[in-house]
């Protein structure tokens, strides 16, 4: 007989001689994981105070206080019989005596250890099958009288231990490889999910950036509905704000000399920029449908992608600029020359991984039928100012002088510009020009400006105001203007530029802010010294 506590890796022939008929494998208690060989015909089972299971030959007397039951071999089976005052459970059923079968689950006492009885055909199996291990765990969880949580946790813990130590090496390697494969797949799925989430977030930021850019484009674009609205205004003799802003010297009292001398040097600026995808280095282009039509996203925005085959997406804008006396340079606002740097646009572009790029920038001067190509020359980091280079041959003899002194509060100023962009120019051109546009169905951003220029219909609007406040950083006046007038010159009564119109303050009764001419002189000096 093998003494209690023998390891399940011990061969029975190393411990005793004789036929091994069966064995008890302890599933709980301090003997958990060990086996006790059943060789003799009559055996006594004992459980000590620590709940460790032991066996000895029945003939080994005197009896011990720890004796719990007897095992008797007869007719090819062992019969388990509880001693007086002892309680036994076999497969969850309380018994006093029963013949044991292969796989029976035996529980010795209320708190005693649980063992599995196995017939082993004269040898102990070197390894257990997964089926046996899982069967043991299920039987334990089903038959044990412990609380449900403890039964389940014990079954899982023990089955895990046995799967890791009592199965074949090949099986363990296979399980380990499978776990590593699953871990790898989970990691790949996580990476893919993360990339997908980043892609969705990036796409969301791109849509947001495009929406921000389109907001200004919609303000400057002309639609058929806009033409209809203008026609109604003509018919009702109420041309909204555009004609009111076109008050000339008769209504504003501005000297004819200042208006006539300055008008030819005030340019209507028209431009469009695109967005370049930083990661791919490609411009965003329109996605085209099967018939070549430009598709839209479910959110109603133009569908643009770096790998699309359509034309580059254009974000159009207009503004005002003026020629400076003595140099072939147009002065304007930085937010006109670089419109993507104002407001929330720069932040939206950065978050979407996009970079703005000027696609086309032109200037129209009164009295000249053809547009002039313009190019960014210099911009200020501290003031809302920029300088654009133009063809010197096209601007010879033009330009506005710059004032030496800053205006004082109460002085009169005259503001020239193109507020409301193309809408005001169409309103100035009159109903005949509008009728031609409607007949042709041409509302293209570039075509309208070109037609206006050919027909000598590009003229700045003039308004008069009073300087309310001056300081080194700004000049505040109440000359009327609106979107599109940015970059226009504010002139004193000598026709000299005292400020560059930059912003509107509607909350202060229509007041506007101009950048003092001193900042323009500083920027001009930096440009000429380069």
DRENFI-187217 format. One record per residue (C-alpha): x, y, z; residue in one letter. Coordinates in Angstrom, 3 decimals. Example, Ala and Ser with C-alpha at 12.3 -4.5 7.8 and 13.67 -1.06 7.14 Angstrom:
# DRENFI-187217
ATOM        x        y        z type
ATOM   12.300   -4.500    7.800    A
ATOM   13.670   -1.060    7.140    S
END
This chain:
# DRENFI-187217
ATOM        x        y        z type
ATOM    0.000    0.000    0.000    X
ATOM    1.204    3.537   -0.851    X
ATOM    1.214    6.030    2.012    X
ATOM   -1.090    9.026    1.728    X
ATOM    0.277   11.981   -0.173    X
ATOM    1.914   10.037   -2.978    X
ATOM    2.256   12.174   -6.082    X
ATOM    0.251   11.331   -9.169    X
ATOM    3.537   11.212  -11.069    X
ATOM    4.759    8.243   -8.995    X
ATOM    4.579    4.813  -10.592    X
ATOM    2.794    2.273   -8.346    X
ATOM    5.484   -0.315   -8.975    X
ATOM    7.977    2.035   -7.274    X
ATOM    6.018    1.867   -4.006    X
ATOM    4.763   -1.660   -3.637    X
ATOM    4.273   -4.931   -5.394    X
ATOM    0.877   -6.327   -6.427    X
ATOM   -1.939   -5.527   -8.808    X
ATOM   -3.187   -1.938   -8.808    X
ATOM   -6.933   -2.221   -9.049    X
ATOM   -8.003    1.408   -8.613    X
ATOM   -6.974    4.690   -7.055    X
ATOM   -8.491    7.627   -5.233    X
ATOM   -7.571   11.084   -6.575    X
ATOM   -8.047   13.878   -4.031    X
ATOM   -9.819   16.921   -5.487    X
ATOM   -9.972   19.036   -2.316    X
ATOM   -8.216   19.337    1.002    X
ATOM   -4.467   19.321    1.719    X
ATOM   -4.056   16.128   -0.392    X
ATOM   -5.542   17.830   -3.459    X
ATOM   -3.916   16.581   -6.649    X
ATOM   -2.461   13.446   -5.013    X
ATOM   -3.505    9.848   -5.585    X
ATOM   -3.804    6.885   -3.234    X
ATOM   -3.402    3.439   -4.774    X
ATOM   -5.898    0.691   -3.980    X
ATOM   -4.132   -2.700   -3.982    X
ATOM   -5.202   -4.696   -0.876    X
ATOM   -8.489   -6.520   -0.454    X
ATOM   -9.432   -4.772    2.775    X
ATOM   -8.518   -1.163    3.531    X
ATOM   -9.382    1.426    6.142    X
ATOM   -9.866    5.055    5.078    X
ATOM   -8.939    7.770    7.583    X
ATOM   -9.307   11.566    7.590    X
ATOM   -7.086   13.504    9.979    X
ATOM   -7.761   16.869   11.603    X
ATOM   -6.268   18.724    8.608    X
ATOM   -8.715   16.858    6.281    X
ATOM   -5.887   14.889    4.692    X
ATOM   -7.025   11.515    3.308    X
ATOM   -5.136    8.310    4.254    X
ATOM   -5.409    4.514    3.736    X
ATOM   -3.992    1.528    5.559    X
ATOM   -4.597   -2.202    5.563    X
ATOM   -7.673   -3.163    7.545    X
ATOM   -5.677   -5.738    9.482    X
ATOM   -3.503   -2.945   10.805    X
ATOM   -4.947   -2.630   14.324    X
ATOM   -5.755   -1.122   16.794    X
ATOM   -8.387    1.194   15.207    X
ATOM   -7.583    4.906   14.996    X
ATOM   -9.787    7.793   16.020    X
ATOM   -9.404    9.161   12.511    X
ATOM  -10.855    6.061   10.818    X
ATOM  -13.767    7.006    8.599    X
ATOM  -14.754    4.097    6.326    X
ATOM  -13.632    0.729    4.939    X
ATOM  -12.956   -0.491    1.416    X
ATOM  -13.541   -4.169    0.679    X
ATOM  -12.586   -5.836   -2.616    X
ATOM  -15.117   -8.442   -3.733    X
ATOM  -16.381   -9.708   -7.107    X
ATOM  -14.146   -7.245   -8.974    X
ATOM  -15.296   -4.074   -7.215    X
ATOM  -14.513   -2.142   -4.083    X
ATOM  -17.358   -1.639   -1.608    X
ATOM  -17.172    1.534    0.472    X
ATOM  -18.781    1.311    3.948    X
ATOM  -19.047    4.175    6.440    X
ATOM  -18.003    3.460   10.031    X
ATOM  -20.454    4.106   12.825    X
ATOM  -21.167    7.817   13.293    X
ATOM  -19.552    8.754   10.000    X
ATOM  -21.287   10.333    7.002    X
ATOM  -20.461    9.532    3.396    X
ATOM  -21.769   10.991    0.154    X
ATOM  -21.232    9.285   -3.214    X
ATOM  -22.189   11.339   -6.267    X
ATOM  -24.088   13.733   -4.005    X
ATOM  -26.178   10.975   -2.364    X
ATOM  -25.702   10.063    1.314    X
ATOM  -24.843    6.361    1.692    X
ATOM  -23.841    3.947    4.426    X
ATOM  -22.424    1.357    2.035    X
ATOM  -22.131    1.197   -1.777    X
ATOM  -20.198   -0.534   -4.528    X
ATOM  -17.943    2.000   -6.240    X
ATOM  -17.907    2.527   -9.978    X
ATOM  -15.359    4.227  -12.192    X
ATOM  -15.598    7.994  -11.860    X
ATOM  -17.651    8.072   -8.646    X
ATOM  -17.266   11.258   -6.594    X
ATOM  -16.825   10.546   -2.865    X
ATOM  -17.206   13.150   -0.131    X
ATOM  -15.891   12.132    3.317    X
ATOM  -17.918   13.903    6.012    X
ATOM  -19.583   17.292    6.261    X
ATOM  -16.319   19.138    5.728    X
ATOM  -14.098   16.309    4.624    X
ATOM  -12.139   16.058    1.369    X
ATOM  -13.682   15.088   -1.961    X
ATOM  -12.038   12.321   -3.984    X
ATOM  -12.604   10.765   -7.376    X
ATOM  -12.591    6.946   -7.607    X
ATOM  -11.062    5.512  -10.744    X
ATOM  -10.488    1.973  -11.984    X
ATOM   -7.039    1.864  -13.580    X
ATOM   -6.574   -1.641  -15.015    X
ATOM   -3.367   -2.333  -13.088    X
ATOM   -1.602    0.903  -14.039    X
ATOM   -1.970    4.595  -13.370    X
ATOM   -2.469    6.708  -16.536    X
ATOM    0.528    8.915  -17.272    X
ATOM   -1.787   11.720  -18.388    X
ATOM   -5.470   12.533  -18.058    X
ATOM   -7.687   13.347  -21.002    X
ATOM   -9.338   16.727  -21.242    X
ATOM  -12.680   14.938  -21.116    X
ATOM  -11.795   13.345  -17.771    X
ATOM  -10.623   16.631  -16.302    X
ATOM  -13.702   18.543  -17.400    X
ATOM  -15.910   15.653  -16.275    X
ATOM  -14.315   15.785  -12.828    X
ATOM  -14.898   19.534  -12.609    X
ATOM  -18.540   19.131  -13.639    X
ATOM  -19.112   16.267  -11.218    X
ATOM  -17.557   18.214   -8.396    X
ATOM  -19.663   21.293   -9.114    X
ATOM  -22.817   19.170   -9.374    X
ATOM  -22.369   16.882   -6.355    X
ATOM  -20.568   19.023   -3.806    X
ATOM  -22.744   20.384   -1.028    X
ATOM  -20.720   23.547   -0.640    X
ATOM  -22.186   26.985   -1.550    X
ATOM  -22.687   27.433   -5.273    X
ATOM  -20.020   30.158   -5.672    X
ATOM  -17.391   28.060   -3.931    X
ATOM  -18.326   24.995   -5.962    X
ATOM  -17.981   26.830   -9.274    X
ATOM  -14.761   28.651   -8.353    X
ATOM  -13.261   25.420   -7.002    X
ATOM  -14.195   23.499  -10.142    X
ATOM  -12.718   26.160  -12.421    X
ATOM   -9.556   26.491  -10.374    X
ATOM   -8.936   22.747  -10.156    X
ATOM   -9.725   22.050  -13.802    X
ATOM   -7.352   24.822  -14.811    X
ATOM   -4.598   23.402  -12.653    X
ATOM   -5.066   19.896  -14.020    X
ATOM   -5.249   21.059  -17.626    X
ATOM   -1.934   22.808  -17.085    X
ATOM   -0.181   19.898  -15.323    X
ATOM   -1.853   16.571  -16.133    X
ATOM   -2.421   16.732  -19.881    X
ATOM    0.067   15.771  -22.582    X
ATOM    2.875   18.096  -23.553    X
ATOM    1.483   18.283  -27.090    X
ATOM   -1.908   19.350  -25.782    X
ATOM   -0.388   22.020  -23.566    X
ATOM    1.727   23.336  -26.437    X
ATOM   -1.361   23.375  -28.645    X
ATOM   -3.378   25.257  -26.015    X
ATOM   -0.544   27.723  -25.457    X
ATOM   -0.194   28.285  -29.192    X
ATOM   -3.956   28.750  -29.462    X
ATOM   -3.953   31.252  -26.611    X
ATOM   -1.087   33.147  -28.216    X
ATOM   -2.943   33.104  -31.531    X
ATOM   -6.120   34.364  -29.864    X
ATOM   -4.132   37.047  -28.037    X
ATOM   -2.559   38.051  -31.346    X
ATOM   -5.954   38.211  -33.042    X
ATOM   -7.375   40.233  -30.166    X
ATOM   -4.429   42.616  -30.422    X
ATOM   -4.919   42.951  -34.179    X
ATOM   -8.635   43.548  -33.691    X
ATOM   -7.837   46.166  -31.065    X
ATOM   -5.359   47.846  -33.417    X
ATOM   -7.862   47.740  -36.266    X
ATOM  -10.622   49.105  -34.041    X
ATOM   -8.318   51.872  -32.850    X
ATOM   -7.321   52.733  -36.422    X
ATOM  -10.969   52.628  -37.474    X
ATOM  -11.926   54.889  -34.592    X
ATOM   -9.107   57.266  -35.507    X
ATOM  -10.172   57.145  -39.143    X
ATOM  -13.793   57.909  -38.226    X
ATOM  -12.670   60.700  -35.937    X
ATOM  -10.355   62.075  -38.629    X
ATOM  -13.172   61.904  -41.174    X
ATOM  -15.458   63.681  -38.725    X
ATOM  -12.864   66.406  -38.223    X
ATOM  -12.418   66.668  -41.995    X
ATOM  -16.175   67.088  -42.495    X
ATOM  -16.214   69.714  -39.746    X
ATOM  -13.271   71.554  -41.331    X
ATOM  -14.892   71.473  -44.761    X
ATOM  -18.142   72.775  -43.281    X
ATOM  -16.286   75.657  -41.648    X
ATOM  -14.562   76.504  -44.932    X
ATOM  -17.802   76.267  -46.893    X
ATOM  -19.518   78.747  -44.588    X
ATOM  -17.572   81.670  -46.096    X
ATOM  -17.849   80.233  -49.603    X
ATOM  -21.643   80.212  -49.342    X
ATOM  -21.593   83.885  -48.362    X
ATOM  -19.618   84.824  -51.489    X
ATOM  -21.252   82.452  -53.994    X
ATOM  -24.211   83.456  -56.149    X
ATOM  -27.113   81.045  -56.646    X
ATOM  -30.147   81.249  -58.957    X
ATOM  -32.206   82.000  -55.869    X
ATOM  -29.977   85.010  -55.185    X
ATOM  -30.604   86.290  -58.723    X
ATOM  -34.359   85.940  -58.223    X
ATOM  -34.139   87.863  -54.968    X
ATOM  -32.199   90.641  -56.668    X
ATOM  -34.745   90.794  -59.488    X
ATOM  -37.563   91.147  -56.950    X
ATOM  -35.612   93.927  -55.295    X
ATOM  -35.273   95.740  -58.619    X
ATOM  -38.955   95.335  -59.373    X
ATOM  -39.915   96.670  -55.953    X
ATOM  -37.323   99.458  -56.172    X
ATOM  -35.812   98.291  -52.870    X
ATOM  -32.276   97.081  -53.453    X
ATOM  -31.600   96.231  -49.786    X
ATOM  -28.319   97.112  -48.200    X
ATOM  -26.146   97.082  -51.330    X
ATOM  -27.592  100.278  -52.878    X
ATOM  -27.725  101.972  -49.475    X
ATOM  -24.022  101.297  -49.029    X
ATOM  -23.427  102.770  -52.487    X
ATOM  -24.194  106.292  -51.327    X
ATOM  -21.881  108.582  -53.299    X
ATOM  -20.860  112.160  -52.789    X
ATOM  -24.382  113.564  -53.283    X
ATOM  -25.737  111.662  -50.243    X
ATOM  -22.626  111.340  -48.087    X
ATOM  -21.189  114.727  -48.827    X
ATOM  -17.790  113.252  -49.755    X
ATOM  -15.742  115.534  -52.028    X
ATOM  -15.834  114.428  -55.640    X
ATOM  -12.079  114.821  -55.875    X
ATOM  -11.358  112.148  -53.247    X
ATOM  -13.737  109.598  -54.762    X
ATOM  -12.564  110.136  -58.349    X
ATOM   -8.885  110.092  -57.480    X
ATOM   -9.069  106.966  -55.348    X
ATOM  -11.567  104.686  -57.099    X
ATOM   -9.188  103.435  -59.814    X
ATOM   -6.766  102.115  -57.172    X
ATOM   -9.299  100.095  -55.133    X
ATOM   -9.392   96.460  -56.251    X
ATOM  -12.045   93.764  -55.984    X
ATOM  -10.179   90.646  -54.780    X
ATOM  -11.448   87.231  -55.724    X
ATOM   -9.807   83.955  -54.750    X
ATOM  -10.186   80.276  -54.036    X
ATOM   -8.110   77.865  -51.994    X
ATOM   -8.005   74.104  -51.697    X
ATOM   -7.183   71.659  -48.927    X
ATOM   -4.227   69.313  -49.075    X
ATOM   -4.276   66.064  -47.108    X
ATOM   -1.032   66.102  -45.117    X
ATOM   -0.659   62.325  -44.807    X
ATOM   -1.022   61.602  -48.532    X
ATOM    0.152   64.979  -49.829    X
ATOM   -2.841   65.128  -52.202    X
ATOM   -5.402   67.862  -52.735    X
ATOM   -8.964   67.033  -51.757    X
ATOM  -10.992   66.510  -54.926    X
ATOM  -14.670   66.019  -55.656    X
ATOM  -15.955   62.455  -55.738    X
ATOM  -17.844   61.988  -58.996    X
ATOM  -20.900   59.853  -59.703    X
ATOM  -21.342   57.540  -62.696    X
ATOM  -22.487   60.488  -64.848    X
ATOM  -19.702   62.801  -63.742    X
ATOM  -21.859   64.657  -61.224    X
ATOM  -20.369   65.849  -57.931    X
ATOM  -21.612   63.681  -55.080    X
ATOM  -22.541   64.838  -51.602    X
ATOM  -22.197   63.247  -48.167    X
ATOM  -25.300   62.261  -46.155    X
ATOM  -24.782   65.545  -44.280    X
ATOM  -25.317   67.573  -47.461    X
ATOM  -21.674   68.598  -47.781    X
ATOM  -19.594   68.061  -50.934    X
ATOM  -17.984   64.627  -50.878    X
ATOM  -14.263   65.259  -51.283    X
ATOM  -11.412   62.795  -50.908    X
ATOM   -7.649   62.836  -51.621    X
ATOM   -7.972   59.974  -54.110    X
ATOM  -11.071   61.268  -55.900    X
ATOM  -10.956   61.974  -59.639    X
ATOM  -12.901   65.236  -59.842    X
ATOM  -11.647   68.800  -59.823    X
ATOM   -9.944   70.083  -56.648    X
ATOM  -12.496   71.378  -54.159    X
ATOM  -12.513   75.182  -54.218    X
ATOM  -13.307   77.326  -51.190    X
ATOM  -14.064   80.741  -52.668    X
ATOM  -13.828   84.171  -51.091    X
ATOM  -13.900   87.870  -51.970    X
ATOM  -12.507   91.006  -50.406    X
ATOM  -11.124   94.456  -51.023    X
ATOM   -7.597   95.718  -51.575    X
ATOM   -5.938   98.927  -52.715    X
ATOM   -2.759   99.859  -54.539    X
ATOM   -0.073  101.721  -52.634    X
ATOM    1.443  104.750  -54.305    X
ATOM    4.890  104.108  -55.799    X
ATOM    5.014  100.303  -55.485    X
ATOM    3.276   97.477  -57.401    X
ATOM    1.659   96.138  -54.234    X
ATOM   -1.927   95.682  -53.113    X
ATOM   -2.670   96.188  -49.428    X
ATOM   -5.446   94.171  -47.824    X
ATOM   -6.258   92.266  -44.636    X
ATOM   -4.426   89.104  -43.688    X
ATOM   -7.772   87.376  -43.294    X
ATOM   -8.515   88.239  -46.948    X
ATOM   -5.157   87.076  -48.348    X
ATOM   -5.073   84.034  -46.040    X
ATOM   -8.761   83.399  -45.268    X
ATOM   -8.138   79.991  -43.706    X
ATOM   -6.215   81.608  -40.813    X
ATOM   -9.203   83.438  -39.337    X
ATOM  -11.713   82.296  -36.756    X
ATOM  -12.018   78.564  -36.104    X
ATOM  -10.684   77.578  -39.512    X
ATOM   -7.025   77.138  -38.592    X
ATOM   -7.945   74.923  -35.617    X
ATOM  -10.391   72.881  -37.704    X
ATOM   -7.782   72.311  -40.425    X
ATOM   -5.097   71.229  -37.969    X
ATOM   -7.442   68.811  -36.227    X
ATOM   -8.451   67.286  -39.579    X
ATOM   -4.869   66.803  -40.784    X
ATOM   -5.353   69.253  -43.652    X
ATOM   -3.388   72.197  -45.012    X
ATOM   -4.819   75.071  -47.039    X
ATOM   -3.280   76.021  -50.364    X
ATOM   -4.167   78.973  -52.585    X
ATOM   -5.459   77.775  -55.959    X
ATOM   -6.238   81.124  -57.567    X
ATOM   -6.028   84.749  -56.494    X
ATOM   -6.950   87.644  -58.806    X
ATOM   -7.728   91.347  -58.516    X
ATOM  -10.093   93.475  -60.634    X
ATOM   -9.429   97.195  -60.949    X
ATOM  -12.083   99.690  -62.120    X
ATOM  -11.588  100.567  -65.764    X
ATOM   -9.594   97.426  -66.587    X
ATOM  -11.406   94.619  -68.413    X
ATOM   -8.968   91.834  -67.513    X
ATOM   -8.194   90.518  -64.074    X
ATOM   -4.689   90.805  -62.599    X
ATOM   -2.981   87.786  -61.088    X
ATOM   -2.017   88.436  -57.476    X
ATOM    0.439   86.658  -55.225    X
ATOM    1.062   86.881  -51.499    X
ATOM    4.122   89.027  -50.854    X
ATOM    4.129   89.618  -47.110    X
ATOM    1.791   89.439  -44.139    X
ATOM    1.939   90.791  -40.611    X
ATOM    2.100   88.512  -37.598    X
ATOM    0.781   91.217  -35.270    X
ATOM   -1.765   93.147  -37.364    X
ATOM   -4.490   92.053  -39.763    X
ATOM   -2.545   93.154  -42.828    X
ATOM   -1.069   91.580  -45.954    X
ATOM    0.596   92.725  -49.172    X
ATOM   -0.048   91.169  -52.579    X
ATOM    2.319   91.464  -55.545    X
ATOM    0.807   92.345  -58.952    X
ATOM    2.142   92.984  -62.466    X
ATOM    3.847   96.435  -62.370    X
ATOM    2.847   97.163  -65.985    X
ATOM   -0.848   96.810  -65.098    X
ATOM   -0.770   99.284  -62.195    X
ATOM    1.592  101.976  -63.425    X
ATOM    0.536  105.438  -62.274    X
ATOM   -1.970  104.078  -59.748    X
ATOM   -1.841  103.899  -55.976    X
ATOM   -3.024  105.730  -52.869    X
ATOM   -0.753  107.846  -50.673    X
ATOM   -0.307  106.835  -47.031    X
ATOM   -0.993  109.443  -44.325    X
ATOM    1.805  110.480  -41.992    X
ATOM   -0.445  111.132  -39.018    X
ATOM   -3.108  109.086  -37.314    X
ATOM   -6.634  110.593  -37.525    X
ATOM   -8.143  112.256  -34.504    X
ATOM  -11.538  111.575  -32.989    X
ATOM  -14.235  113.598  -34.763    X
ATOM  -12.423  113.714  -38.107    X
ATOM  -14.235  112.677  -41.247    X
ATOM  -13.171  109.510  -43.115    X
ATOM  -14.263  108.046  -46.454    X
ATOM  -14.393  104.268  -46.844    X
ATOM  -14.104  102.550  -50.234    X
ATOM  -14.668   98.842  -50.825    X
ATOM  -16.776   96.009  -52.144    X
ATOM  -19.130   95.071  -49.291    X
ATOM  -21.312   91.980  -49.932    X
ATOM  -18.983   91.039  -52.815    X
ATOM  -20.619   89.990  -56.050    X
ATOM  -24.138   90.762  -54.832    X
ATOM  -23.413   94.472  -54.528    X
ATOM  -21.687   94.545  -57.915    X
ATOM  -24.661   92.853  -59.590    X
ATOM  -26.998   95.300  -57.876    X
ATOM  -24.880   98.211  -59.158    X
ATOM  -24.814   96.754  -62.679    X
ATOM  -28.581   97.051  -62.895    X
ATOM  -31.493   94.900  -64.081    X
ATOM  -30.210   94.441  -67.646    X
ATOM  -27.074   92.692  -66.473    X
ATOM  -29.142   90.591  -64.074    X
ATOM  -31.495   89.604  -66.890    X
ATOM  -28.537   88.468  -68.995    X
ATOM  -27.238   86.274  -66.170    X
ATOM  -30.658   84.697  -65.680    X
ATOM  -31.076   84.074  -69.401    X
ATOM  -27.671   82.409  -69.714    X
ATOM  -28.101   80.506  -66.463    X
ATOM  -24.529   81.395  -65.596    X
ATOM  -23.941   81.918  -61.886    X
ATOM  -20.348   80.712  -61.815    X
ATOM  -18.234   82.514  -59.228    X
ATOM  -15.476   83.376  -61.719    X
ATOM  -17.647   84.052  -64.771    X
ATOM  -19.806   86.680  -63.075    X
ATOM  -16.782   88.734  -61.997    X
ATOM  -15.236   88.463  -65.455    X
ATOM  -18.447   89.669  -67.129    X
ATOM  -18.780   92.557  -64.713    X
ATOM  -15.227   93.621  -65.434    X
ATOM  -15.640   93.434  -69.223    X
ATOM  -18.721   95.664  -68.950    X
ATOM  -16.851   98.121  -66.647    X
ATOM  -19.247   97.328  -63.823    X
ATOM  -16.630   96.847  -61.117    X
ATOM  -16.632  100.028  -59.032    X
ATOM  -16.112  100.325  -55.262    X
ATOM  -18.878  101.611  -53.022    X
ATOM  -18.184  104.689  -50.925    X
ATOM  -19.468  105.680  -47.521    X
ATOM  -18.626  108.399  -45.051    X
ATOM  -18.104  108.207  -41.321    X
ATOM  -16.709  109.945  -38.289    X
ATOM  -13.722  108.695  -36.293    X
ATOM  -14.921  107.751  -32.832    X
ATOM  -11.668  106.603  -31.256    X
ATOM   -8.007  106.095  -32.135    X
ATOM   -5.199  104.243  -30.418    X
ATOM   -1.934  102.624  -31.549    X
ATOM   -3.727   99.376  -32.396    X
ATOM   -6.952  100.515  -34.054    X
ATOM   -9.080  103.266  -35.525    X
ATOM  -12.823  103.082  -34.806    X
ATOM  -15.281  104.858  -37.152    X
ATOM  -18.923  104.562  -38.184    X
ATOM  -18.628  104.493  -41.991    X
ATOM  -21.074  101.889  -43.289    X
ATOM  -19.768   98.608  -44.705    X
ATOM  -20.242   94.878  -44.298    X
ATOM  -18.690   91.517  -45.230    X
ATOM  -16.547   91.889  -48.340    X
ATOM  -15.415   95.399  -47.448    X
ATOM  -12.477   94.050  -45.461    X
ATOM   -9.183   95.374  -46.749    X
ATOM  -10.633   98.620  -48.103    X
ATOM   -8.917  101.978  -47.472    X
ATOM  -10.221  104.553  -45.002    X
ATOM   -9.224  107.969  -46.402    X
ATOM   -8.927  111.388  -44.815    X
ATOM  -10.062  114.597  -46.533    X
ATOM   -6.720  114.804  -48.368    X
ATOM   -7.271  111.382  -49.969    X
ATOM   -4.585  109.727  -47.832    X
ATOM   -4.990  106.252  -46.310    X
ATOM   -5.320  106.540  -42.526    X
ATOM   -6.480  102.957  -41.849    X
ATOM   -7.224   99.624  -43.493    X
ATOM  -10.780   98.437  -42.816    X
ATOM  -10.650   95.142  -40.881    X
ATOM  -13.718   94.336  -38.782    X
ATOM  -17.323   95.248  -38.067    X
ATOM  -18.731   95.935  -34.613    X
ATOM  -22.516   95.672  -35.116    X
ATOM  -23.112   95.662  -31.376    X
ATOM  -21.795   99.232  -31.273    X
ATOM  -24.229  100.823  -33.696    X
ATOM  -22.499   99.687  -36.876    X
ATOM  -19.028  100.852  -35.878    X
ATOM  -16.025   99.434  -37.726    X
ATOM  -12.395   98.887  -36.831    X
ATOM   -9.479   99.762  -39.069    X
ATOM   -5.807   98.939  -38.704    X
ATOM   -3.810  102.207  -38.398    X
ATOM   -1.711  103.067  -41.430    X
ATOM    1.436  103.041  -39.282    X
ATOM    1.246   99.229  -39.182    X
ATOM    0.937   99.153  -42.962    X
ATOM    4.048  101.310  -43.291    X
ATOM    5.972   98.922  -41.068    X
ATOM    4.889   95.936  -43.158    X
ATOM    5.703   97.787  -46.367    X
ATOM    9.181   98.609  -45.077    X
ATOM    9.795   94.961  -44.219    X
ATOM    8.709   93.960  -47.715    X
ATOM   10.914   96.491  -49.519    X
ATOM   13.947   95.579  -47.393    X
ATOM   13.786   91.912  -48.319    X
END
